Amino acid sequence: MTISEKIVADFVANDVEFITTVPCKQLAGVIDAVEANKDIYHIPSNKEDEGMGLCAGAYMGGKRPAIIMQNTAIGVTVNTLVTLTQYYRMPLPMLISYRGELREPVACQVEMAVHTKALLNQLNIPTYHFHKEDDVEEFDAILKYTFMCNKPVAILTDASFWGGYGE
């Protein structure tokens, strides 16, 4: 089973029925696996804050949602996370590609990496950082945690987790 297949299997095992995604090269395998899974209703989003709104609607409609997104847009999601997701105690697993660390080939990605964890910490959002392929074994427990405590949870997945930048 690939990492992407394991992630989707854990979503399904935890009754996540609605997932919205924002295009991302690193997360393309997961997005393809979500799209192919008949147990998940997948809606692509144009922007991360829009996707969080879709997740809120799904949650209010009785579904367990998740969002798959990039860390480069964490800044635009702050208002939505605070005034919607956290205020209404909505569980929201956020699988996030974490760009901007060592060996990053795109300079503009580095600035958001510098701020991503600090922003999540300031918002009191539990954050997990996957560096190695084996880290995916924690994904099921993280999903159980977010739905148990009704909180958004960030799972940052860096390039080394996905096998590097293709050097």
C-alpha positions in Angstrom: 0.0 0.0 0.0 1.4 3.4 -0.9 1.4 6.4 1.5 -1.4 7.9 -0.5 -3.5 4.8 -0.3 -2.8 4.5 3.5 -4.0 8.1 4.1 -7.2 7.5 2.1 -7.8 4.2 3.8 -7.5 6.0 7.2 -9.9 8.7 6.1 -12.4 6.0 5.2 -11.8 4.0 8.4 -12.6 7.2 10.4 -15.8 7.9 8.4 -14.5 10.9 6.6 -17.1 11.2 3.8 -16.3 14.7 2.4 -12.9 16.0 1.3 -12.1 19.2 -0.5 -8.7 19.7 -2.1 -6.6 22.5 -3.5 -4.3 21.5 -6.3 -0.8 20.6 -5.1 2.0 18.7 -6.8 3.2 17.0 -3.6 -0.3 15.9 -2.6 -1.3 14.8 -6.1 -1.2 11.1 -5.3 -3.5 11.6 -2.3 -5.9 13.8 -4.3 -6.0 11.2 -7.1 -6.7 8.4 -4.5 -9.5 10.6 -2.9 -11.0 11.2 -6.3 -11.0 7.5 -7.1 -12.6 6.4 -3.7 -16.3 5.8 -3.9 -16.8 6.3 -0.2 -15.6 9.9 -0.3 -17.4 12.8 -1.8 -14.6 15.0 -3.3 -15.0 18.6 -4.2 -12.0 20.5 -5.5 -11.6 24.1 -4.2 -10.1 27.2 -5.7 -8.7 28.5 -2.4 -8.1 27.0 1.0 -10.5 29.3 2.9 -13.2 28.5 0.4 -12.5 24.8 1.1 -12.9 25.3 4.8 -16.3 26.8 4.2 -17.3 23.8 2.2 -16.0 21.6 5.0 -18.1 23.6 7.5 -21.2 23.0 5.4 -20.5 19.3 5.1 -20.0 19.1 8.9 -23.3 21.0 9.6 -24.9 18.6 7.2 -23.8 15.6 9.3 -20.6 14.6 7.4 -17.1 14.3 8.7 -14.9 16.6 6.5 -11.2 17.0 5.7 -9.2 19.4 3.6 -6.1 18.7 1.6 -4.1 21.9 1.0 -0.7 23.7 0.9 1.0 25.6 3.7 1.5 28.6 1.4 -2.1 29.7 2.0 -2.3 29.3 5.8 -2.3 33.0 6.1 -5.5 33.4 4.2 -7.3 30.8 6.3 -6.7 32.4 9.7 -10.1 34.2 9.8 -12.0 31.1 8.7 -10.2 28.9 11.1 -10.9 31.2 14.1 -14.4 32.6 13.4 -15.9 29.4 11.9 -14.0 26.2 12.5 -12.8 26.9 16.0 -15.7 29.1 17.2 -18.2 26.3 16.3 -15.9 23.5 17.5 -15.7 21.8 14.2 -13.3 18.9 13.8 -11.2 19.4 10.7 -8.2 17.3 9.7 -6.0 19.5 7.5 -3.5 17.5 5.4 -1.0 20.1 4.4 2.0 20.0 2.1 4.8 21.8 3.9 6.9 23.6 1.3 10.0 25.8 2.0 12.4 23.6 4.0 15.8 22.3 3.1 16.4 21.7 -0.6 13.3 23.7 -1.6 13.8 24.8 -5.2 11.3 27.7 -5.1 12.5 30.7 -3.1 9.1 32.2 -2.4 8.0 29.0 -0.7 10.6 29.6 2.1 8.9 32.6 3.6 5.6 30.9 4.4 7.5 27.9 5.9 9.1 30.3 8.3 5.6 31.4 9.5 3.4 28.2 9.1 4.1 26.5 12.5 4.1 29.9 14.3 0.6 30.7 12.9 -0.8 27.3 13.7 0.7 27.5 17.2 -0.8 31.0 17.8 -4.2 29.6 16.8 -3.7 26.7 19.3 -4.1 24.2 16.5 -2.5 20.9 17.3 0.2 20.3 14.6 2.0 17.1 13.6 4.9 17.1 11.1 5.5 14.1 9.0 9.2 13.8 7.8 9.6 10.1 7.2 7.4 7.6 5.4 6.8 5.7 8.7 5.2 8.8 10.2 2.0 7.9 8.3 1.4 5.3 10.9 0.2 8.1 13.2 -2.4 9.4 10.8 -5.2 7.1 12.1 -4.6 8.3 15.7 -4.6 11.9 14.6 -7.9 11.5 12.8 -9.4 9.9 15.9 -8.1 12.7 18.0 -9.5 15.5 15.9 -13.0 14.0 15.9 -12.9 13.2 19.6 -11.9 16.7 20.7 -13.8 18.7 17.9 -10.8 20.7 16.9 -9.0 21.4 13.6 -5.7 19.5 13.4 -2.8 20.2 11.0 -0.7 17.4 9.6 2.3 18.9 7.8 3.9 16.7 5.2 7.2 17.9 3.9 9.1 16.9 0.8 11.2 14.3 2.5 8.0 12.5 3.6 6.9 12.3 -0.1 10.4 11.2 -1.3 12.1 14.6 -1.9 11.9 17.3 -4.5 13.0 14.9 -7.3 16.7 15.9 -7.2 
